Each structure stands twice: as structure tokens, then as C-alpha cells.
Amino acid sequence: MTTMKQTPDHFLDITGDVCPFTFVKTKLLMERMQSGEVAEVRLPSGEPLENVPQSVREEGYLVLSLEPDTGADAYVLLIRKA
């Protein structure tokens, strides 16, 4: 994973959701994205942290970074549509 700093075009907070809704909401966002756009997705630890980035890659999107959100029990996932 690269640690590129990108200004997101879209933002999604799924920290209050559980699987499979975490990926369903992420996929709906990805389908609305245009080629080259970047989305920031805040997700909780546990199952979503394990599954969402992997599923995003399987859908053909580029994971730009995945980092802990300082001061919160969450992570920030940056993805870009090819």
C-alpha cells in the first residue's frame, strides 16, 4: 500500500455499521464514483477492517492507504476508482 495524501472527492462513515452493510454501503459509493475520483471511508476495527479493503481490491479499485484514525477506534481507508 502506498501512503499518498489525496484530497477525497467522497466521504463515507461506516463506523456505526456492521457487516455486510459496511461493504454494501462502500460498494454503492464506489458505483457513483467517476474514474480517478478518491473516496475516504471511515471504518471500525474488526470484521469491516479485514473485509472492506480486500473487497474493494477485488472490485478493481485501488487502495491508496489504510491508516488508524488518531484518537478514535476507527481507520481511514482511501480508495481510488481506476
ABEGO torsion letter per residue (X at the ends): XBBBBBBBABBBBAAABBOAAAAAAAAAAAAABBBGBBBBBBBBBEAAAAAAAAAAAAAGBBBABBBBBBGBBBBBBBBBBX
